[in-house]
Amino acid sequence: MFKSIFKTGIRAIYNVSENPSFVSEPWYIYPAKHKSSGQAVSVFIFDKSKFEAQVNRICASSSNTKNPKVIINECYELLKFEISQLAKLKHPQILTIFEVLEETKSKLLFVSESVTDNLLTVNVSKDLDELSIQKGLLQMAKGLQFLHNYCQIIHLNLQPSSIFINSQGDWKLSGFRFLQNLNEISPSDRDNFYIMNNSSVVPFANLNLNFTAPELIVDSSQKLDTANDIWSLGCLIYFVYNNGESLINCFDSNSISDFKTEFRKFENKFYNHRPSELKYLLKDVPDKLYHVYSQILAKYPHDRLTIDQFINLDFFSGSMIKAMWFIDEFSTKSTDEKLVFMRGLLQTDQTTNTTLLEQFPSGFKTSKILPLMIDLVVSELSILSAKSIDTDTDEAISLALTITLSIGSKLSSLTFQDRIYEHLFKDESKTKKSNQKDIFNKLINASVKIRLNIVENLSTLVSKLNEKQLSALIKQSLSLFLTSAPTEANQQQEQIKLQETFLHQLNLIIEKLDFPYIKNTLFPLICQVFKTTTILSTKLATVDTFGMLIDKRIIDKVIVCEQLLPILQNLKSRNKKIIESVLRLFVKLCESEHVSLDLDSIVESILPECFKLTFGCNDCSQSEFKTYMKMVHQIQTKLIQSKVNSLPTKTRDSSVNTPASNFESLINTQRLNEGDKDQITRAPQTKSIMQPTRKPIETKSSMSNSSTKPKTTTPLALKPKQKAAPKKPLSFGAVNNNNNTNNTALLNTLHGTFNKPPKDEDEDEFDEFQNAEAIKEASSINWNTEAQKSGIASSQQGTTQQTTNYPPGFTSSMVLTPNNTGKNNRITNKPASNSKNSDLLDLL
C-alpha cells in the first residue's frame, strides 16, 4: 500500500493500467490517465531487465556476435534516438509526445497521446472500412510529405508496426529509429549507404526487409533517397488492403538472401504485365490504384512518384476524403468556412437520399466529428457575453448542436450520457460552487434557434436519457420553450415555431413527468399559451395538446373543471378551424371515462358552449355547420343515454310498503334518518296521570292470524261512568275471568302507592311509584273491595254500578287540596312490595 509513495516522474503523475493494451516491438503500450486532468494517454514501457537477459542468452549461443554490453548499449542509443526525434518533430500526422523518455534502473518509458492499435495489431476487416483506410493512407502521406519536403528526412522504417492509430482513428507516423536526415549526409555517403552496415542480432534493431526498397539491398545504383519511402508506402498499401499479407513475403524478414529470392519472383510477376493485368497480384487493392502502382513500385527510384504526386492522385479527390481532411484542419478554418462546411454536412444528397454526415464511417463520426462539435459549442458558450448573440455564432452553435445530436442518435444510451449529456445537457447549477452558469443553462438562454434545435431532437434525448435526467432537463427549460424573453422580440417567427414544435413533441415526454408538476406548472403554461397567443396554428396546437392529454389519461376531472373549462368558456375566437377543434375536444371530454364529468357539468358548462360556438360561426359552409351540429348531437345523445341509464325502469309508490325480495333491496330500504324528530310518534303529554299498559295475552289465534301493530293511546278523562256490575268482581287490570287471578299478585305491588311515607311536597309522584320496591309491605289489600271503590269495571260484566273513576293508585281519600292545607292530607299507608318486578315492567 506504500508503493505509490515512492513513485517518481511519469508513474507519479499518471495512473497506469496494470495490463498493456497491445505490444509494438520493443515497446509495451499501457493505457493511462493523468491524475489531475484525467486526460487519456498511452505509456510506452521498455523492460531493460528482460532485454538484457535475452541479449546475453543470444550471445551465449553464438560465437560470432559482438560483446553483449556493446549490443545492449547500441540498442539503448537507438531507442533514445527514436524518442528524441519524435519529441523534436511536431506534425498532426506524427505521434505526439507528452512526456519525454524517462530512464530508470530497469525501465525506459515515455508518454504519448492515447493510441489503441498499430497497423500490425488492428483487425483490419472489422475495425477499418475502405473510407477509413483511404483517409489513413492520406494522413500517412501527409506525414511523409512533411518529412521529405520540409525536413529533408527519410523515414526508412515505414512498416505496419510504425503506424499507430489513436483514439480518434487518426494514423500517426512513428518508428523513427532509422531516420536519415539528408542535410547531414553527403552525396557520397548516400550512394554508399548499405543496411548491411547496421545489422544486429536484435530484431527491432534491423530494418524489416519486407517493406524495404530493393535498391538498398540488391542494386549498386543510387541508394539513399526519399523514393525509398515511396516503395515502402506501396508495400504498406498492399498489406492494409489484403488483410495483413505482405507483397514480398520473406521467411525471415531480416534475411537478405530471403529478400533477394522473393524479390526476383516479384519482378517476374509485376514488371512484365500491364496495369489492368495486375489483379491476380494486387488482389484487393482498389482498381483506381492499378495504373499508378507501377509508378509507386518502380524498380528504379527516379521512376517512382513523389509524395506530392501521390497525394494529388484522383484516389484522394472524393468529397468524403476532402471532408474528412477538412475536419482534421477544422480548428484552423475561419468562421465562414466552418459554417459552409457544417451546412454541407447536413445537406441531403438527392441521389442517395442521405446526408453527407450519414455517409461517414461511424467510428470517424464518434471519434472525430463528435468531439469537434462539442468543443465548438462549449468554447463559443464560454466566451458568450450577456449581450445578445451575434448571427454567425448563433448559427454555428445551432449547426454544431444539430450535428452532435444526429451522431448521438446512433450511440448507445451509456455512450450518449458519457460523451454528450455530461458535457452539454447536465444541470450543474446546483453542484458548482462558483457563480458561473453551467453550459446547459447558457445553451438554452443563448437564443431561440438553439432551443429549437433541442426541441427538434427531443426524440433522441428521450431515447438516450433516463427519466430523472430527462425530467430535470425539461423542468429547467420548459418556460423558455413556451414563452419568449423581452430581448428576443426580434425572433418572433422562431419563437412561434418553437412553441408549436414543442407542443407537437410533448407526447414523447409527458409520461416521463410527475403528475404534480404537470398539474401545477406544465398545464397552466399551456393554458396561458392558449389564452394569449393570436397565432391560429399555435392555438390549434394547444387544443390538440389538450386532446392528447385526455387520450393519454394525464389530466383528471379536477384539472378539467378548474383549469381547462374556464379558458374554453372564455374563448372569443369564432374561426371555424378553432371551433371544430374545440368541439372535438368537448366530445372527447364527454366520452372520456378517465375524466368522467358529471351530467351537471356537461349540461351547465359544455353543452351551452357548444351551441354558442356553433351558432356563432359565420364563415362556415352548410356542410361544415352540419358537421358541427353532429358533434353537438353526439354530446346530447351521450347525455340522454346517461340520464336514462340513471333512472329506474318503473316508478314506485312511496306510500305502499313492498317487502324486500333480497338482501340488496332490503338494505337499500334502510333509512339513515329514522331517528329524526319528525319521524317519531309522540307519546301522551300528560304527566300528572299515569296508566299502566295492558300486557297482550299470547294466544294461538293472535299469533297466527294477525301481527301486532303499534297503537297510540289517549289519556282518559276523569269523570264518573256507569258500568255494568260484574257477576264476579274482576281484579284491577283484568279483562276477563281467565286472567283475573294472574293479575292479583301484580296489583299487590301497586298498593305501595296508596300508603307512602310522608315526603317533601316537591317530590314527583312518579318517582315515588318507581321507588315502590324499596317500601316494605305494610298490609295486604282486598282487591275486590278496591275495585268497587275505584269504580273501574270490565266492559264484559253485565251489572252496572255507580262509582267514581279514579286513576290507578288513587282512592277516594286522596282528595287534592291546596298546598296551604298542610301535611295532614297525605296518605300515610305504605305500599306493599312485590318480588315480580319484571312482570311489573312488562305491564308498564
Secondary structure by P-SEA (a helix, b strand, c coil): ccccccccccccccccccccccccccbbbbbbbccccbbbbbbbbbbaaaaaaaaaaaaaaccccccaaaaaaaaaaaaaaaaaaaaacccccccccccccccccccccccccccccccccccccccccaaaaaaaaaaaaaaaaaacccccccccccccccccccccbbbbbcccccccccccccaaaaaaccccccccccccccccccccccccccccccccccaaaaaaaaaaaaaaaacccccccccccccaaaaaaaaaaaaaacccccccccccccccccccccccccccccccccccccaaaaaaccccccaaaaaaaaaaacccccaaaaaaaaaaaacccccccccccccccaaaaaccaaaaaaaaaaaaaaacccccccaaaaaaaaaaaaaaaaaaccccaaaaaaccccccccccccccccccccaaaaaaaccaaaaaaaaaaaaaaaacccaaaaaaaaaaccccccccccccccaaaaaaaaaaaaaaacccccccccaaaaaccaaaaaaaaaaccccaaaaaaaaaaaaaaaaaccccaaaaacccaaaaaacccccaaaaaaaaaaaaaaaacccccccaaaaacccaaaaaaaaaacccccaaaaaaaaaaaaaaaaaaaaaaaaaccccccccccccccccaaaaaaacccccccccccccccccccbbbbbbcccccccccccccccbbbbbbbcbbbbbbcccccccccccccccccccccccccccccccccccccccccaaaaaaaccccccccccaaaaaaaaacccccccccccbbbbbccccccccccccccccccccccbbbbbbcaaaaaaaac
